[in-house]
Amino acid sequence: MKYLRDSFIKFKKDALSKAFYDSLKYLIFSVLLVIVLKYIPVVKEWLKIEFNLTIWSILLISLLLVIASFLLSIYLFNRKLKAIQSENQIDNLTGLKNHKALELELVRIEKVRNTKEEPISLILIDVDDFKKFNEENSYKIADNILSKLGNLLKKDGRITDETFRYFMRGDEFLIIAKKTTISNAQLASERKRKLIEDSTFKVDKDSFNLTVSCGVTEFNIGETREVVFERLNQALQKAKKKTGKNNTKIII
């Protein structure tokens, strides 16, 4: 959050400085141009314009240039703001949306959940025995595997899906499946689970295989996200307790 705030302050200073600098630069250029054109008969004849350099014309030009520069600085600031916000909501390792973006999306869903009746389901995916994987391999390899897994989930997502890395240093991924009933979300979860199980993740010359456990529930109308996530985590824990893990459990 400090990075975001500092970036805003720095760009605000830079944008305003640039606006004043550009205004002064354009003003001087315009005044010189008017003076030059005033004494070139050929140009006056071609443009059919009588140049009368007065204090009012200078002020008008100055005002127009200041307004143009101010509007330009607002445009650049808003574009930079969106870029910073987007960067702040992306997980650097996987390229997926991060936990901050997830919180914002859940707040939005919670607000509209009472007015929209279309089904929304959640799928929570956890890599089986990833702590043991970390201990047996280096953290560099583990991070590489998570990066590849995130890319796999991103490619497998439907247009109605939003995929997030659940926590910054975690091995859990959450999918918000919009316009999706819990039964269809269960099918989607099983497809993803099987896809991961059948995939081989290569890091340098080594190959690795993973399995995942999945919890699925539906975001019912009128519910808070705390209630939904308590049920979602229960579904995931139920899946992880099965011998061999590598399965999907739902709680309605």
C-alpha positions as CSV (number, residue, x, y, z in Angstrom):
1,M,0.0,0.0,0.0
2,K,2.9,2.3,0.8
3,Y,4.3,1.7,-2.7
4,L,1.0,2.6,-4.2
5,R,0.7,5.8,-2.2
6,D,4.3,6.9,-3.0
7,S,3.8,6.2,-6.7
8,F,0.7,8.4,-6.7
9,I,2.5,11.3,-4.9
10,K,5.6,11.0,-7.2
11,F,3.5,11.0,-10.4
12,K,1.3,13.8,-9.2
13,K,4.3,16.0,-8.7
14,D,5.8,15.0,-12.0
15,A,2.5,15.5,-13.9
16,L,1.9,19.0,-12.5
17,S,5.5,20.1,-13.1
18,K,5.2,18.8,-16.7
19,A,1.9,20.7,-17.1
20,F,3.4,24.0,-16.0
21,Y,6.6,23.5,-18.0
22,D,4.6,22.6,-21.2
23,S,2.3,25.6,-20.7
24,L,5.3,28.0,-20.5
25,K,7.0,26.3,-23.4
26,Y,3.9,26.5,-25.7
27,L,3.2,30.1,-24.7
28,I,6.7,31.2,-25.6
29,F,6.6,29.3,-28.9
30,S,3.2,30.7,-29.7
31,V,4.2,34.3,-29.0
32,L,7.3,34.0,-31.1
33,L,5.3,32.4,-33.9
34,V,2.8,35.2,-33.9
35,I,5.5,37.8,-34.0
36,V,7.3,36.1,-36.9
37,L,4.1,35.6,-38.9
38,K,3.1,39.2,-38.3
39,Y,6.1,40.5,-40.4
40,I,5.9,37.9,-43.3
41,P,3.5,39.3,-45.9
42,V,3.5,36.1,-48.0
43,V,2.2,34.1,-45.0
44,K,-0.4,36.8,-44.1
45,E,-1.6,36.7,-47.7
46,W,-1.8,33.0,-47.8
47,L,-3.6,32.6,-44.5
48,K,-5.8,35.7,-45.1
49,I,-5.3,36.6,-41.5
50,E,-4.5,39.9,-39.9
51,F,-2.3,39.4,-36.9
52,N,-2.8,41.8,-34.0
53,L,-0.6,40.9,-31.1
54,T,-2.2,42.4,-28.0
55,I,-2.1,41.5,-24.3
56,W,-5.6,40.0,-24.6
57,S,-4.5,37.6,-27.4
58,I,-1.5,36.5,-25.4
59,L,-3.7,35.9,-22.3
60,L,-6.2,33.9,-24.4
61,I,-3.4,31.8,-25.9
62,S,-2.0,31.3,-22.5
63,L,-5.3,30.2,-21.1
64,L,-6.0,27.8,-23.9
65,L,-2.5,26.2,-23.5
66,V,-2.8,25.9,-19.7
67,I,-6.2,24.2,-20.1
68,A,-4.8,21.8,-22.8
69,S,-1.8,21.0,-20.6
70,F,-4.0,20.5,-17.6
71,L,-6.3,18.1,-19.4
72,L,-3.3,16.3,-20.8
73,S,-1.9,15.9,-17.3
74,I,-5.2,14.6,-16.0
75,Y,-5.3,12.0,-18.8
76,L,-1.7,10.9,-18.1
77,F,-2.4,10.7,-14.3
78,N,-5.5,8.6,-14.8
79,R,-3.7,6.2,-17.1
80,K,-0.8,5.9,-14.7
81,L,-3.2,5.4,-11.8
82,K,-4.9,2.5,-13.6
83,A,-1.5,1.0,-14.5
84,I,-0.4,1.2,-10.8
85,Q,-3.7,-0.2,-9.5
86,S,-3.5,-3.1,-12.0
87,E,0.2,-3.8,-11.1
88,N,-0.7,-3.8,-7.4
89,Q,-3.4,-6.4,-8.0
90,I,-1.3,-8.9,-9.9
91,D,0.7,-11.8,-8.3
92,N,4.3,-11.5,-9.6
93,L,5.0,-15.2,-9.5
94,T,1.9,-16.6,-11.3
95,G,0.6,-13.6,-13.2
96,L,-2.8,-14.2,-11.8
97,K,-4.8,-11.7,-9.8
98,N,-3.7,-11.6,-6.2
99,H,-5.4,-11.6,-2.8
100,K,-6.0,-7.8,-2.9
101,A,-7.8,-8.1,-6.2
102,L,-9.8,-11.0,-4.7
103,E,-10.9,-8.9,-1.7
104,L,-12.1,-6.1,-4.0
105,E,-14.0,-8.6,-6.2
106,L,-15.7,-10.3,-3.2
107,V,-16.8,-6.9,-1.8
108,R,-18.3,-6.1,-5.2
109,I,-20.1,-9.5,-5.4
110,E,-21.4,-9.2,-1.9
111,K,-23.0,-5.8,-2.7
112,V,-24.8,-7.0,-5.8
113,R,-25.6,-10.5,-4.6
114,N,-29.0,-9.4,-3.3
115,T,-30.1,-7.9,-6.7
116,K,-28.6,-10.4,-9.1
117,E,-30.0,-14.0,-9.1
118,E,-27.4,-15.5,-11.5
119,P,-25.5,-18.3,-9.7
120,I,-21.9,-17.8,-8.6
121,S,-19.8,-20.7,-7.4
122,L,-16.3,-20.8,-5.8
123,I,-13.6,-23.4,-6.3
124,L,-10.7,-23.5,-3.9
125,I,-7.7,-25.5,-5.2
126,D,-4.9,-26.7,-2.9
127,V,-1.7,-28.5,-4.0
128,D,-1.4,-31.8,-2.2
129,D,1.6,-32.2,0.2
130,F,3.3,-29.0,-1.2
131,K,5.1,-28.5,2.1
132,K,6.8,-31.8,1.7
133,F,7.5,-30.9,-2.0
134,N,9.3,-27.7,-0.7
135,E,11.4,-29.8,1.7
136,E,12.4,-32.3,-0.9
137,N,13.2,-29.7,-3.6
138,S,14.4,-26.1,-3.6
139,Y,12.2,-23.1,-3.1
140,K,13.2,-22.0,-6.6
141,I,11.8,-25.2,-8.1
142,A,8.7,-24.9,-6.0
143,D,8.1,-21.3,-7.1
144,N,8.7,-22.4,-10.7
145,I,6.1,-25.1,-10.3
146,L,3.5,-22.7,-8.9
147,S,4.2,-20.3,-11.8
148,K,3.5,-23.1,-14.3
149,L,0.4,-24.2,-12.4
150,G,-0.9,-20.7,-12.4
151,N,-0.4,-20.4,-16.1
152,L,-2.2,-23.7,-16.6
153,L,-5.2,-22.6,-14.6
154,K,-5.3,-19.3,-16.5
155,K,-5.4,-21.1,-19.8
156,D,-8.1,-23.5,-18.7
157,G,-10.4,-20.7,-17.4
158,R,-13.7,-19.9,-19.1
159,I,-14.7,-16.4,-20.0
160,T,-17.0,-16.3,-16.9
161,D,-14.2,-17.4,-14.6
162,E,-11.8,-15.3,-12.5
163,T,-8.7,-17.1,-11.2
164,F,-6.8,-15.7,-8.2
165,R,-3.7,-16.8,-6.2
166,Y,-5.3,-17.1,-2.8
167,F,-2.3,-15.9,-0.7
168,M,1.0,-14.3,-1.7
169,R,3.3,-17.1,-0.6
170,G,0.7,-19.9,-0.6
171,D,-0.1,-22.8,-2.9
172,E,-3.8,-22.3,-3.0
173,F,-5.8,-20.9,-6.0
174,L,-9.3,-19.7,-6.0
175,I,-11.7,-19.5,-8.9
176,I,-14.8,-17.4,-8.9
177,A,-17.1,-19.1,-11.4
178,K,-19.9,-16.7,-12.5
179,K,-23.1,-17.9,-14.0
180,T,-22.2,-21.3,-12.7
181,T,-24.3,-23.6,-10.4
182,I,-22.6,-25.7,-7.8
183,S,-23.1,-28.9,-9.9
184,N,-21.5,-27.3,-12.9
185,A,-18.7,-25.9,-10.7
186,Q,-18.1,-29.4,-9.4
187,L,-17.7,-30.7,-13.0
188,A,-15.3,-27.8,-13.7
189,S,-13.3,-28.5,-10.6
190,E,-13.0,-32.2,-11.5
191,R,-11.9,-31.3,-15.0
192,K,-9.2,-29.0,-13.6
193,R,-8.1,-31.5,-11.0
194,K,-7.7,-34.2,-13.7
195,L,-5.9,-31.8,-16.0
196,I,-3.3,-31.0,-13.3
197,E,-2.9,-34.7,-12.4
198,D,-2.2,-35.6,-16.1
199,S,0.2,-32.7,-16.6
200,T,4.0,-32.9,-16.3
201,F,5.7,-29.8,-15.1
202,K,9.3,-29.4,-16.3
203,V,11.9,-27.4,-14.6
204,D,15.3,-27.4,-16.3
205,K,16.0,-31.1,-16.9
206,D,13.6,-32.4,-14.2
207,S,10.0,-33.3,-14.5
208,F,7.4,-33.2,-11.7
209,N,3.8,-34.3,-11.3
210,L,1.2,-32.8,-8.9
211,T,-2.2,-33.6,-7.5
212,V,-4.6,-31.1,-6.0
213,S,-7.6,-31.2,-3.7
214,C,-10.6,-29.0,-4.4
215,G,-13.4,-27.5,-2.3
216,V,-16.5,-26.2,-4.0
217,T,-19.5,-24.2,-2.8
218,E,-22.0,-21.6,-4.1
219,F,-22.2,-18.0,-3.1
220,N,-25.9,-17.9,-2.2
221,I,-28.0,-14.8,-2.3
222,G,-27.9,-12.8,0.9
223,E,-24.8,-14.4,2.3
224,T,-21.7,-12.6,3.5
225,R,-18.3,-13.7,2.1
226,E,-17.2,-14.8,5.6
227,V,-20.0,-17.4,5.7
228,V,-19.3,-18.5,2.1
229,F,-15.5,-19.0,2.8
230,E,-16.1,-20.8,6.0
231,R,-18.2,-23.4,4.0
232,L,-15.6,-23.4,1.2
233,N,-12.7,-24.1,3.6
234,Q,-14.7,-26.9,5.2
235,A,-15.2,-28.5,1.7
236,L,-11.5,-28.2,1.0
237,Q,-10.6,-29.8,4.4
238,K,-13.0,-32.6,3.7
239,A,-11.3,-33.3,0.4
240,K,-7.8,-33.2,2.0
241,K,-8.9,-35.8,4.6
242,K,-9.6,-38.4,2.0
243,T,-6.9,-41.0,1.7
244,G,-4.6,-40.1,-1.1
245,K,-6.3,-36.6,-1.4
246,N,-6.5,-35.7,-5.1
247,N,-10.3,-35.3,-5.1
248,T,-13.1,-32.7,-5.1
249,K,-15.7,-32.2,-2.3
250,I,-18.7,-29.8,-2.3
251,I,-20.7,-28.3,0.5
252,I,-24.1,-26.8,-0.5
